[in-house]
Amino acid sequence: MGQTILVVDDHKPTVDLIRDALTPQGFEVVSAANGAECVLAVEEQQPDLLILDVHMPVLSGLDALHLLRQRPRDHNLPVIVLSGQGDFANIRRAWKRGADIYLTKPVRIGAVVAAVKWLLRSDGESAPPEQQPDSKHILSGVVASDV
């Protein structure tokens, strides 16, 4: 198998949809059902990328992301946040916690696959300067899908 993607969502059909889209692309997909399980799964599975729902029981996705970003080993783990809330305040909150890409639900599965491939590009190419986060462009590293 290829790179490992950890999908964290308490809605099993969402996990299944993402798994069904990424597995044929050569990715191994593992899952967790809440933020607490996410933190443990990152430690055990050492995924190459994390797809993280925001609203979950036990520990929210953003709280889990905050904990992960404090650990040196997980500081640069690529993270795609999925949320039903696409307003600026929520996108900004996710970005401040360390999200690389923000996709709104309902999400087009093609957008998820494209985001995964873009974050895991193996050609050593870095993001264009206009897409690299800086203090002047708060949302430069964030993408919201169209509904």
N, C-alpha and C positions, 0 to 999 in steps of 0.2 A: 504494500500500500504506500501511498504518497504521504503528504503532509497531513497532520492531525488537526482537525477543527473541533473545538469544544463549543457545542450549542447549549445555551442555558436559557430555558424557558419552561414555565410551569404548564404551558398549553401543548400537550403531546402532539396534536395535529400540526402545529407549527414546526416542532422538532422533526417530525416525519417528513414534512414538505421540504425542509432544508436538507435533510439527509438524502432524500430521493433525488434532489437536484445536484448535490455535491459529490456523492459517491460515484456516479458515472464519469465525473470529471477527474477521477483518480485520487480524491481526498478520502481519508479515513475520518468518519464522523463519530464522536462520542458525545454524551449529553449529561446534563445535570438539571434538576428541577427547581432550584432556587439559588440565591446568592451564597448561602453557606456551603451548599454542595459544590458550587463553582470554585470557591477558594480551595477546598480540599482537592477537587478534581484537577485544578491547575497544578497543584503540588505533585499529585500522583501521576497524571497523564503527560504533563509538560507539553501542552498543545502548541502548535505553531501559530494559531489564531483563535480568537474568542469571539463568538457571536452571542450577545448578551441582551436579554429582555430587561426592561426597567422595572416593571411592577410585578413582584413575586413575593410569595410568603417567606417567612423566616428572616431573610436579609434581602433588601432590594438589590437590583443589578448595579445601581450607581454606588451603593455602599460597598458592594463586593469589589467593584472596580477601584474605588478609593483605597481599599485594603491592599489590593494587588499592586497598585502603583507605588505603594510605600515599600514594597519588597524589591531590592536591587535586581534580582534575577527576573522579575516580571515587569520591571519598569518599562520595557520597550515591547512587550507583547502586543501585537496588533489587535485592536478591539473594534468590532462593529456593534453599535448599539441599535437595537430595534425598539421602537416605542409607538404607542398609539397617539402620543402627544407630539405634535410638530410645531408648537409655538416656540418663539425665540428663547424664552426663559428656560424651557426644558432642554433645548438644544445646547444652549450656553452652559447649563449645569452639567450636562454630559461631557461637553468638551473640557470644562474645568476639571472634571474627575479623570480625564485621560482618554476619552473616546477618540478614535481616529476617523471613523465614519459614523454618521447618524442616519438611519433609514426609518421612515415612518410606516406604520402599519395602517391599512393593509399594504403590504409590500409586494412588488412584482419580484418573483423569484429570480428573474434574470438580473435584476439590480443586485441581489444578494450574491449571486455567482460572480458577477463582474467586480463587485467590491472585494470579494475574497481574492480573486485572481490579481487585482490591482495591488492589494496590500502584500500579497505573497510573491510578487513578481521576482523571478530569480535571475534576472539579467544584470543585477547589481545597479540598475538605474535608480536614481533617487527621484523624488517628486520634483516637478518643475518648480522654480523659485516662487512663482505666483501661487502655488498650492501648499507651500510650507508654512506652518503656523508661525505667526509672530504677534507681537503685542498690538500692532496696528490693524490686523485682520483676524478678529476673533474667530470667525467661522471658516477660515481658509482651509482647514483640514476636515471640514464637516460637509457631508452631502445629504440632502433629504430627497427621497424619491417622490415622484409625482403620484397622485392618487387617482 
